[in-house]
Amino acid sequence: MTTTPDARGTSGITGTTTIATRPVADPPPVSRAARPVSGLGITVGYHRYFTHGSFKAKTGLRVGLAIAGSLAMEGPVVTWVSDHRRHHKYSDREGDPHSPWRYGDNAWALAKGLVYAHMLWLFDPNRTSQEKFSPDLLADRKIRVVDRLFGPLVGVSLLLPALIGGLWGMSWHGVITAFFWASLVRITLLHHVTWSINSICHTFGTEDFEARDRSRNVSWLAIASFGESWHNLHHADPTCARHGVLKGQIDQSARVIWAFEKLGWVYDVRWPDEARLSAKRPATATRSLGGMTKRSEKAAKPVKPADRAAA
């Protein structure tokens, strides 16, 4: 509980000024819960589940993940998934909807490309074919319903925090505070972190695994992105349920999937596989694989560049 000035008075004996205070309610829990719910709806739901099938989910959770992802206001589920599947098919090549390398490799071209990949691609009239890239979602009646309800869900995402904030503090101050932090700031942060995966994580960072594009791992974005910024691994092994597969790499989304698996809500999870990942690592790699990795007695050895060229 915090206090704010309410009235000001002066003592007749000493002449000192005193400030009376009144209690102001602490921010409602919705201000802290809204971001992980909608953010994990994107990372666990839209991305790892609907786009890549990193696990299978029971019906209730499947619908819940589609709704939670919609609350992030990054687009209807079928549109988002279609764009991302197209991105993987043409990653950093012609046809990729948001590659930062679309204008070339020199500094000026890359600067333009970064801005385009970060957000200008959203205004490109060349829309992704949902029939081509997401026929499975179009055939799912429940997901089509959630997709069509995207507009009302946007309204819920924006206005529900303000309503809860007002009821929590029983004041307009609570309404405005919750709307600012749990609606406007939350959505802004979620969008820019997601866009940073498209731009920054295809330009800067480390290449710990061999991929056919310019995807990179960016450690300083890991926590804010719920583990999505281990992007080089993701492009090397797109269906893997854990992106931060090396020891010490934080991946909150993978931990949530792990919890869902323990609760029996998801199954057939594609956890990191030692043999599969070892084949994608350079011969100079020394960092060990982290938790949730399926160990193999005869894991494939890292492939040397010379051996790959000879093959």
VOBA-1610 file (N, C-alpha, C; in pm, whole numbers, padded with zeros to 5 digits, always signed):
BEGIN
Met+00085-00120+00000Met+00000+00000+00000Met+00088+00124+00000Thr+00057+00218-00089Thr+00133+00343-00098Thr+00044+00459-00060Thr+00104+00578-00041Thr+00027+00696-00004Thr+00059+00810-00097Thr-00037+00900-00112Thr-00018+01020-00193Thr-00070+01139-00118Pro-00018+01260-00149Pro-00065+01380-00080Pro-00215+01400-00099Asp-00281+01443+00011Asp-00424+01466+00001Asp-00462+01609+00043Ala-00398+01659+00149Ala-00429+01794+00195Ala-00307+01854+00259Arg-00299+01985+00259Arg-00182+02053+00312Arg-00229+02149+00423Gly-00155+02151+00540Gly-00194+02238+00651Gly-00072+02299+00717Thr-00090+02406+00797Thr+00020+02473+00865Thr-00005+02476+01014Ser+00095+02436+01092Ser+00083+02437+01238Ser+00088+02580+01290Gly-00006+02618+01380Gly-00010+02754+01434Gly+00102+02781+01533Ile+00162+02678+01592Ile+00268+02697+01691Ile+00404+02706+01626Thr+00434+02614+01539Thr+00569+02608+01482Thr+00576+02670+01344Gly+00462+02681+01276Gly+00463+02735+01141Gly+00507+02633+01036Thr+00523+02506+01077Thr+00566+02404+00981Thr+00448+02354+00900Thr+00479+02307+00782Thr+00375+02257+00693Thr+00365+02106+00704Thr+00245+02055+00715Thr+00224+01910+00722Thr+00141+01867+00602Ile+00161+01742+00563Ile+00089+01688+00448Ile+00010+01566+00492Ala-00120+01573+00481Ala-00202+01456+00511Ala-00200+01363+00391Thr-00211+01237+00416Thr-00205+01140+00307Thr-00327+01051+00308Arg-00356+00997+00189Arg-00466+00901+00180Arg-00413+00777+00109Pro-00465+00662+00139Pro-00415+00539+00078Pro-00454+00528-00068Val-00363+00473-00147Val-00390+00443-00288Val-00360+00296-00309Ala-00451+00224-00372Ala-00435+00080-00390Ala-00314+00050-00477Asp-00248-00062-00444Asp-00138-00109-00527Asp-00193-00149-00663Pro-00105-00156-00767Pro-00152-00198-00899Pro-00216-00335-00893Pro-00324-00359-00966Pro-00390-00489-00963Pro-00303-00597-01024Pro-00324-00723-00986Pro-00244-00833-01043Pro-00253-00840-01194Val-00364-00792-01253Val-00377-00798-01399Val-00262-00725-01468Ser-00209-00622-01402Ser-00098-00547-01463Ser+00026-00633-01478Arg+00038-00732-01389Arg+00155-00820-01395Arg+00127-00949-01471Ala+00000-00990-01477Ala-00037-01117-01540Ala-00066-01105-01688Ala-00107-00986-01734Ala-00150-00971-01873Ala-00037-01000-01972Arg+00083-00952-01942Arg+00192-00970-02037Arg+00232-01117-02054Pro+00257-01193-01946Pro+00293-01333-01969Pro+00182-01415-02034Val+00056-01387-02002Val-00053-01462-02063Val-00055-01441-02214Ser-00055-01316-02256Ser-00060-01287-02400Ser+00073-01318-02468Gly+00184-01292-02399Gly+00315-01320-02459Gly+00338-01468-02480Leu+00305-01550-02379Leu+00319-01694-02394Leu+00214-01749-02491Gly+00103-01678-02506Gly+00007-01717-02608Gly+00068-01711-02747Ile+00158-01615-02768Ile+00231-01605-02895Ile+00340-01711-02904Thr+00427-01717-02804Thr+00545-01804-02813Thr+00511-01952-02805Val+00430-01989-02706Val+00392-02129-02689Val+00280-02167-02786Gly+00181-02078-02799Gly+00065-02109-02881Gly+00084-02086-03030Tyr+00081-01959-03069Tyr+00094-01926-03211Tyr+00219-01989-03274His+00332-01977-03205His+00459-02014-03267His+00491-02163-03256Arg+00519-02208-03134Arg+00570-02345-03120Arg+00463-02452-03143Tyr+00338-02418-03112Tyr+00232-02518-03132Tyr+00167-02507-03270Phe+00099-02395-03298Phe+00023-02386-03422Phe+00111-02382-03546Thr+00222-02310-03540Thr+00307-02299-03658Thr+00391-02424-03681His+00455-02474-03576His+00555-02580-03594His+00517-02716-03538Gly+00408-02726-03462Gly+00368-02856-03410Gly+00471-02919-03318Ser+00529-02837-03230Ser+00632-02888-03139Ser+00574-02983-03034Phe+00443-02985-03020Phe+00374-03076-02930Phe+00230-03088-02973Lys+00160-03181-02915Lys+00017-03195-02939Lys-00056-03153-02812Ala-00169-03087-02828Ala-00242-03034-02713Ala-00386-03082-02714Lys-00441-03098-02594Lys-00581-03133-02581Lys-00667-03014-02623Thr-00792-03043-02657Thr-00878-02942-02720Thr-00890-02813-02640Gly-00914-02824-02511Gly-00932-02704-02429Gly-00810-02614-02431Leu-00691-02674-02419Leu-00569-02595-02420Leu-00544-02537-02559Arg-00575-02615-02663Arg-00555-02565-02800Arg-00634-02437-02823Val-00759-02438-02784Val-00843-02319-02800Val-00792-02208-02710Gly-00754-02242-02587Gly-00703-02142-02494Gly-00578-02074-02545Leu-00489-02150-02607Leu-00366-02092-02661Leu-00398-01997-02778Ala-00495-02033-02859Ala-00535-01945-02970Ala-00592-01814-02917Ile-00671-01822-02811Ile-00728-01701-02751Ile-00619-01617-02686Ala-00529-01682-02610Ala-00421-01609-02543Ala-00331-01538-02644Gly-00300-01605-02754Gly-00219-01541-02858Gly-00290-01422-02921Ser-00421-01433-02938Ser-00498-01323-02995Ser-00493-01200-02905Leu-00483-01221-02774Leu-00480-01109-02681Leu-00353-01025-02695Ala-00251-01079-02762Ala-00129-01001-02786Ala-00147-00902-02901Met-00259-00915-02974Met-00293-00821-03081Met-00189-00817-03193Glu-00130-00935-03221Glu-00034-00943-03332Glu-00098-00999-03459Gly-00227-01016-03457Gly-00299-01064-03574Gly-00377-01190-03542Pro-00477-01223-03625Pro-00551-01348-03607Pro-00459-01468-03619Val-00494-01577-03554Val-00405-01692-03548Val-00370-01747-03686Val-00466-01758-03777Val-00438-01816-03909Val-00345-01725-03989Thr-00366-01594-03980Thr-00279-01499-04050Thr-00137-01506-03996Trp-00123-01505-03865Trp+00010-01508-03801Trp+00084-01635-03840Val+00018-01748-03830Val+00083-01876-03860Val+00121-01884-04007Ser+00034-01837-04095Ser+00063-01841-04239Ser+00187-01759-04272Asp+00196-01638-04216Asp+00314-01553-04240Asp+00441-01621-04189His+00432-01684-04073His+00553-01743-04016His+00595-01869-04090Arg+00503-01948-04135Arg+00539-02066-04215Arg+00601-02023-04347Arg+00550-01918-04404Arg+00609-01864-04528Arg+00751-01815-04501His+00771-01749-04386His+00904-01702-04347His+01003-01819-04343His+00965-01930-04285His+01055-02044-04276His+01081-02107-04413Lys+00983-02108-04497Lys+01001-02168-04630Lys+01101-02090-04713Tyr+01101-01956-04699Tyr+01188-01872-04782Tyr+01287-01791-04698Ser+01322-01838-04581Ser+01399-01757-04486Ser+01521-01690-04547Asp+01522-01555-04540Asp+01631-01471-04590Asp+01656-01488-04739Arg+01552-01529-04809Arg+01556-01537-04956Arg+01434-01468-05013Glu+01427-01458-05143Glu+01310-01397-05205Glu+01185-01475-05166Gly+01087-01404-05119Gly+00964-01467-05072Gly+00948-01459-04922Asp+01057-01434-04851Asp+01050-01415-04706Asp+00978-01283-04679Pro+00870-01285-04600Pro+00794-01160-04579Pro+00869-01055-04498His+00972-01094-04421His+01038-00994-04337His+01187-01023-04315Ser+01260-01041-04423Ser+01405-01057-04408Ser+01474-00921-04407Pro+01567-00898-04311Pro+01640-00771-04311Pro+01741-00760-04424Trp+01762-00869-04499Trp+01862-00869-04606Trp+01798-00848-04743Arg+01673-00807-04747Arg+01600-00797-04873Arg+01659-00693-04968Tyr+01727-00590-04916Tyr+01781-00484-05002Tyr+01929-00501-05032Gly+01995-00599-04973Gly+02138-00617-04998Gly+02218-00626-04870Asp+02353-00632-04885Asp+02442-00655-04772Asp+02517-00532-04723Asn+02515-00423-04800Asn+02592-00307-04755Asn+02519-00237-04640Ala+02589-00144-04574Ala+02537-00083-04452Ala+02403-00014-04473Trp+02391+00065-04581Trp+02267+00137-04606Trp+02153+00040-04637Ala+02180-00060-04717Ala+02078-00159-04751Ala+02033-00235-04627Leu+02128-00268-04541Leu+02093-00341-04419Leu+02013-00254-04323Ala+02046-00126-04315Ala+01970-00036-04228Ala+01825-00030-04275Lys+01805-00015-04406Lys+01669-00016-04461Lys+01600-00149-04434Gly+01676-00257-04451Gly+01620-00391-04430Gly+01578-00415-04286Leu+01656-00364-04193Leu+01622-00381-04051Leu+01490-00312-04018Val+01473-00190-04068Val+01349-00117-04043Val+01231-00190-04107Tyr+01252-00240-04229Tyr+01146-00313-04298Tyr+01110-00441-04223Ala+01212-00518-04183Ala+01187-00645-04115Ala+01125-00625-03978His+01155-00508-03918His+01104-00484-03783His+00954-00454-03784Met+00909-00370-03878Met+00766-00339-03876Met+00706-00297-04010Leu+00784-00244-04104Leu+00726-00196-04228Leu+00667-00308-04313Trp+00716-00432-04292Trp+00664-00545-04370Trp+00514-00566-04345Leu+00466-00518-04230Leu+00325-00535-04198Leu+00233-00460-04294Phe+00290-00358-04364Phe+00211-00278-04456Phe+00227-00324-04601Asp+00296-00436-04622Asp+00315-00491-04756Asp+00182-00550-04805Pro+00131-00505-04919Pro+00003-00556-04969Pro+00010-00701-05017Asn+00131-00754-05033Asn+00148-00892-05080Asn+00120-00988-04965Arg-00006-01027-04949Arg-00048-01109-04837Arg-00018-01257-04859Thr+00007-01327-04750Thr+00038-01470-04755Thr-00090-01551-04777Ser-00082-01651-04862Ser-00197-01736-04890Ser-00222-01830-04771Gln-00337-01815-04708Gln-00371-01903-04597Gln-00404-02044-04646Glu-00462-02054-04764Glu-00495-02184-04819Glu-00370-02266-04846Lys-00262-02200-04884Lys-00137-02269-04914Lys-00059-02305-04789Phe-00053-02211-04693Phe+00035-02230-04579Phe-00035-02279-04452Ser-00167-02267-04442Ser-00235-02310-04319Ser-00364-02386-04345Pro-00362-02485-04435Pro-00486-02559-04460Pro-00533-02637-04338Asp-00441-02677-04250Asp-00478-02752-04130Asp-00560-02665-04034Leu-00522-02538-04021Leu-00596-02449-03931Leu-00732-02411-03991Leu-00736-02394-04121Leu-00863-02361-04187Leu-00962-02476-04175Ala-00909-02599-04161Ala-00996-02716-04148Ala-01040-02739-04004Asp-00986-02660-03910Asp-01018-02676-03768Asp-01128-02576-03732Arg-01249-02626-03710Arg-01363-02537-03687Arg-01344-02448-03565Lys-01294-02503-03456Lys-01277-02424-03334Lys-01175-02312-03353Ile-01069-02341-03425Ile-00966-02239-03448Ile-01017-02133-03544Arg-01099-02172-03641Arg-01158-02073-03732Arg-01246-01976-03654Val-01319-02027-03555Val-01406-01940-03474Val-01321-01839-03398Val-01212-01885-03334Val-01124-01793-03261Val-01064-01691-03358Asp-01027-01736-03477Asp-00970-01646-03578Asp-01068-01535-03614Arg-01196-01570-03630Arg-01297-01471-03666Arg-01329-01377-03550Leu-01302-01421-03428Leu-01330-01338-03311Leu-01212-01249-03273Phe-01115-01234-03361Phe-00997-01156-03328Phe-01033-01012-03290Gly-01124-00949-03362Gly-01163-00811-03332Gly-01217-00795-03191Pro-01318-00874-03152Pro-01367-00864-03015Pro-01260-00896-02911Leu-01171-00990-02942Leu-01065-01023-02846Leu-00967-00907-02829Val-00945-00830-02934Val-00863-00709-02922Val-00927-00612-02824Gly-01059-00597-02835Gly-01130-00510-02741Gly-01117-00558-02598Val-01128-00689-02578Val-01111-00746-02444Val-00970-00720-02393Ser-00870-00740-02480Ser-00731-00723-02439Ser-00702-00580-02397Leu-00765-00484-02463Leu-00741-00343-02431Leu-00822-00296-02311Leu-00947-00337-02303Leu-01039-00278-02205Leu-01053-00356-02075Leu-01035-00487-02081Leu-01051-00566-01958Leu-00952-00525-01848Pro-00823-00502-01879Pro-00732-00457-01773Pro-00779-00327-01707Ala-00831-00234-01788Ala-00880-00107-01732Ala-00999-00130-01640Leu-01089-00220-01680Leu-01205-00250-01598Leu-01163-00312-01465Ile-01073-00409-01472Ile-01026-00474-01349Ile-00951-00375-01261Gly-00870-00289-01324Gly-00797-00188-01248Gly-00890-00092-01176Gly-00999-00055-01243Gly-01095+00035-01181Gly-01166-00030-01064Leu-01205-00156-01081Leu-01273-00227-00973Leu-01178-00255-00857Trp-01051-00280-00890Trp-00952-00308-00785Trp-00928-00185-00699Gly-00911-00071-00761Gly-00883+00051-00685Gly-01004+00135-00658Met-01120+00095-00719Met-01243+00171-00703Met-01221+00319-00732Ser-01152+00346-00846Ser-01123+00484-00882Ser-01090+00493-01030Trp-01104+00615-01085Trp-01061+00637-01223Trp-00910+00628-01235His-00841+00658-01127His-00695+00644-01126His-00656+00498-01154Gly-00731+00406-01094Gly-00705+00264-01118Gly-00733+00226-01262Val-00838+00284-01320Val-00871+00257-01461Val-00758+00302-01552Ile-00713+00425-01533Ile-00610+00484-01620Ile-00477+00412-01603Thr-00440+00384-01478Thr-00313+00317-01452Thr-00308+00179-01516Ala-00413+00101-01497Ala-00416-00034-01553Ala-00419-00029-01706Phe-00494+00066-01762Phe-00500+00076-01908Phe-00362+00112-01965Phe-00291+00201-01895Phe-00160+00243-01945Phe-00061+00127-01939Trp-00048+00064-01823Trp+00055-00039-01806Trp+00015-00174-01864Ala-00107-00219-01835Ala-00147-00354-01874Ala-00203-00362-02016Ser-00231-00247-02077Ser-00281-00247-02214Ser-00178-00183-02309Leu-00158-00052-02297Leu-00073+00018-02393Leu+00074-00024-02385Val+00133-00020-02267Val+00275-00056-02253Val+00296-00204-02284Arg+00206-00288-02236Arg+00218-00432-02262Arg+00219-00462-02412Ile+00123-00408-02484Ile+00112-00436-02627Ile+00234-00381-02702Thr+00278-00261-02665Thr+00395-00203-02730Thr+00519-00290-02710Leu+00541-00334-02588Leu+00657-00419-02559Leu+00647-00553-02632Leu+00531-00616-02627Leu+00514-00744-02694Leu+00542-00734-02843His+00489-00630-02906His+00508-00615-03050His+00655-00593-03085His+00722-00504-03014His+00860-00474-03049His+00953-00591-03020Val+00924-00668-02918Val+01007-00787-02892Val+00987-00889-03004Thr+00863-00912-03043Thr+00837-01004-03155Thr+00903-00956-03282Trp+00889-00827-03312Trp+00950-00773-03433Trp+01103-00781-03427Ser+01160-00773-03307Ser+01305-00783-03292Ser+01356-00922-03331Ile+01272-01024-03311Ile+01311-01158-03355Ile+01325-01159-03506Asn+01236-01090-03576Asn+01242-01085-03722Asn+01360-01005-03772Ser+01396-00899-03702Ser+01500-00808-03751Ser+01635-00836-03686Ile+01647-00813-03556Ile+01775-00827-03486Ile+01826-00970-03492Cys+01737-01067-03470Cys+01782-01207-03464Cys+01811-01268-03600His+01801-01191-03705His+01847-01235-03837His+01965-01149-03884Thr+02022-01073-03791Thr+02132-00983-03829Thr+02250-00992-03733Phe+02223-00986-03603Phe+02328-00983-03502Phe+02318-01106-03411Gly+02429-01141-03346Gly+02426-01251-03251Gly+02521-01362-03290Thr+02501-01479-03230Thr+02592-01592-03251Thr+02525-01702-03332Glu+02606-01776-03403Glu+02558-01890-03483Glu+02613-02018-03419Asp+02536-02073-03328Asp+02578-02193-03256Asp+02541-02321-03329Phe+02452-02311-03425Phe+02409-02428-03503Phe+02408-02390-03651Glu+02425-02489-03733Glu+02429-02465-03877Glu+02287-02460-03933Ala+02254-02347-03995Ala+02123-02328-04055Ala+02145-02275-04197Arg+02040-02282-04278Arg+02054-02241-04418Arg+02023-02093-04439Asp+02012-02017-04329Asp+01983-01875-04340Asp+02074-01798-04246Arg+02038-01675-04213Arg+02123-01590-04129Arg+02064-01571-03990Ser+01990-01667-03943Ser+01933-01661-03808Ser+02045-01665-03704Arg+02024-01593-03594Arg+02126-01584-03490Arg+02062-01598-03351Asn+02144-01640-03255Asn+02103-01642-03115Asn+02140-01508-03051Val+02046-01446-02983Val+02068-01316-02919Val+02035-01331-02770Ser+02137-01341-02688Ser+02118-01374-02547Ser+02043-01265-02470Trp+02069-01138-02499Trp+02011-01031-02419Trp+01862-01013-02442Leu+01806-01079-02543Leu+01662-01072-02568Leu+01588-01193-02510Ala+01660-01287-02454Ala+01600-01415-02416Ala+01486-01399-02316Ile+01510-01326-02208Ile+01408-01314-02104Ile+01287-01236-02156Ala+01310-01125-02222Ala+01198-01044-02273Ala+01115-01118-02376Ser+01179-01209-02451Ser+01109-01282-02558Ser+01059-01418-02515Phe+01069-01450-02387Phe+01027-01580-02335Phe+01102-01695-02403Gly+01229-01670-02436Gly+01313-01773-02495Gly+01314-01779-02646Glu+01243-01689-02713Glu+01234-01693-02859Glu+01361-01644-02928Ser+01445-01571-02858Ser+01562-01512-02925Ser+01676-01611-02946Trp+01660-01735-02901Trp+01757-01839-02939Trp+01718-01885-03079His+01725-01790-03170His+01662-01804-03302His+01743-01890-03397Asn+01873-01894-03378Asn+01956-01977-03465Asn+01921-02125-03447Leu+01906-02167-03322Leu+01865-02306-03298Leu+01728-02332-03358His+01638-02236-03343His+01503-02255-03395His+01503-02279-03545His+01586-02207-03618His+01590-02228-03763His+01669-02353-03801Ala+01758-02396-03714Ala+01829-02521-03739Ala+01740-02642-03712Asp+01647-02628-03616Asp+01557-02737-03578Asp+01420-02678-03544Pro+01341-02640-03644Pro+01220-02561-03623Pro+01114-02624-03533Thr+01103-02756-03531Thr+00996-02819-03453Thr+01036-02847-03309Cys+01158-02815-03271Cys+01204-02839-03135Cys+01125-02753-03036Ala+01076-02813-02929Ala+00993-02739-02833Ala+01076-02647-02745Arg+01205-02671-02735Arg+01292-02584-02656Arg+01390-02516-02751His+01398-02384-02747His+01489-02310-02833His+01624-02285-02766Gly+01622-02260-02637Gly+01748-02241-02563Gly+01802-02376-02519Val+01861-02450-02610Val+01898-02590-02583Val+02035-02604-02518Leu+02118-02500-02522Leu+02250-02509-02463Leu+02244-02477-02314Lys+02337-02530-02240Lys+02338-02513-02096Lys+02342-02365-02059Gly+02252-02324-01970Gly+02248-02186-01925Gly+02158-02094-02006Gln+02101-02143-02116Gln+02014-02059-02199Gln+01871-02061-02144Ile+01820-01944-02107Ile+01688-01932-02046Ile+01579-01940-02152Asp+01481-02025-02127Asp+01370-02042-02221Asp+01242-02068-02141Gln+01174-01959-02103Gln+01053-01973-02022Gln+00942-02048-02096Ser+00935-02030-02228Ser+00830-02098-02304Ser+00844-02249-02295Ala+00967-02298-02303Ala+00991-02442-02292Ala+00950-02493-02153Arg+00976-02412-02051Arg+00938-02452-01916Arg+00786-02460-01901Val+00714-02371-01967Val+00568-02376-01963Val+00518-02502-02034Ile+00577-02535-02148Ile+00539-02657-02219Ile+00567-02780-02131Trp+00681-02777-02062Trp+00716-02885-01971Trp+00610-02900-01862Ala+00563-02788-01807Ala+00460-02791-01704Ala+00329-02846-01761Phe+00292-02805-01882Phe+00172-02857-01946Phe+00182-03008-01965Glu+00301-03055-02001Glu+00321-03198-02020Glu+00302-03273-01888Lys+00357-03219-01780Lys+00343-03282-01649Lys+00197-03287-01605Leu+00120-03185-01643Leu-00022-03180-01608Leu-00108-03268-01699Gly-00047-03321-01803Gly-00120-03407-01895Gly-00200-03332-02000Trp-00171-03202-02015Trp-00245-03121-02111Trp-00185-03127-02252Val-00057-03160-02262Val+00009-03176-02392Val+00083-03309-02393Tyr+00113-03357-02512Tyr+00183-03484-02526Tyr+00260-03484-02658Asp+00340-03590-02678Asp+00425-03601-02798Asp+00509-03474-02819Val+00569-03428-02710Val+00651-03306-02716Val+00784-03339-02783Arg+00825-03257-02875Arg+00953-03276-02944Arg+01064-03202-02868Trp+01114-03268-02764Trp+01222-03209-02687Trp+01353-03220-02764Pro+01454-03140-02728Pro+01583-03147-02798Pro+01637-03290-02799Asp+01691-03329-02910Asp+01748-03463-02925Asp+01899-03451-02947Glu+01975-03517-02862Glu+02120-03501-02867Glu+02180-03540-03002Ala+02134-03652-03056Ala+02188-03696-03183Ala+02154-03599-03295Arg+02029-03552-03296Arg+01985-03461-03403Arg+02060-03328-03396Leu+02077-03275-03274Leu+02141-03145-03258Leu+02292-03152-03279Ser+02353-03261-03237Ser+02499-03274-03254Ser+02539-03269-03400Ala+02452-03322-03486Ala+02480-03320-03629Ala+02475-03180-03688Lys+02412-03087-03616Lys+02397-02950-03666Lys+02497-02854-03603Arg+02585-02903-03516Arg+02680-02816-03448Arg+02816-02820-03518Pro+02887-02708-03520Pro+03021-02707-03581Pro+03119-02792-03499Ala+03226-02836-03562Ala+03323-02922-03495Ala+03390-02852-03377Thr+03392-02720-03378Thr+03459-02643-03272Thr+03369-02619-03150Ala+03245-02665-03155Ala+03150-02641-03046Ala+03195-02710-02918Thr+03189-02638-02807Thr+03231-02695-02678Thr+03121-02687-02571Arg+03025-02598-02588Arg+02921-02581-02486Arg+02826-02699-02487Ser+02796-02754-02371Ser+02714-02874-02361Ser+02565-02841-02374Leu+02488-02941-02410Leu+02344-02925-02421Leu+02283-02920-02281Gly+02172-02845-02267Gly+02111-02826-02138Gly+02005-02929-02104Gly+01918-02893-02010Gly+01813-02983-01966Gly+01708-03007-02072Met+01621-03106-02048Met+01513-03148-02137Met+01565-03214-02265Thr+01694-03241-02273Thr+01752-03301-02393Thr+01747-03453-02383Lys+01699-03515-02489Lys+01700-03661-02496Lys+01841-03707-02527Arg+01900-03780-02435Arg+02038-03822-02451Arg+02047-03948-02536Ser+02155-03958-02610Ser+02179-04074-02695Ser+02319-04127-02669Glu+02330-04258-02657Glu+02462-04317-02633Glu+02554-04294-02751Lys+02497-04291-02869Lys+02578-04271-02989Lys+02533-04145-03062Ala+02549-04034-02993Ala+02512-03906-03055Ala+02602-03878-03173Ala+02546-03822-03276Ala+02626-03791-03395Ala+02731-03687-03361Lys+02849-03706-03415Lys+02956-03610-03391Lys+02935-03485-03476Pro+02977-03368-03427Pro+02967-03247-03507Pro+03037-03265-03641Val+02976-03213-03746Val+03031-03230-03879Val+03130-03120-03911Lys+03250-03159-03955Lys+03350-03061-03993Lys+03316-03003-04130Pro+03344-02874-04150Pro+03313-02812-04280Pro+03376-02884-04398Ala+03499-02935-04380Ala+03569-03004-04488Ala+03498-03133-04524Asp+03447-03204-04422Asp+03376-03328-04447Asp+03246-03301-04520Arg+03178-03192-04483Arg+03052-03159-04549Arg+03077-03122-04695Ala+03184-03050-04720Ala+03216-03010-04858Ala+03249-03133-04942Ala+03319-03230-04881Ala+03355-03350-04955Ala+03232-03434-04988Ala+03133-03429-04896Ala+03011-03506-04920Ala+02930-03445-05034
//
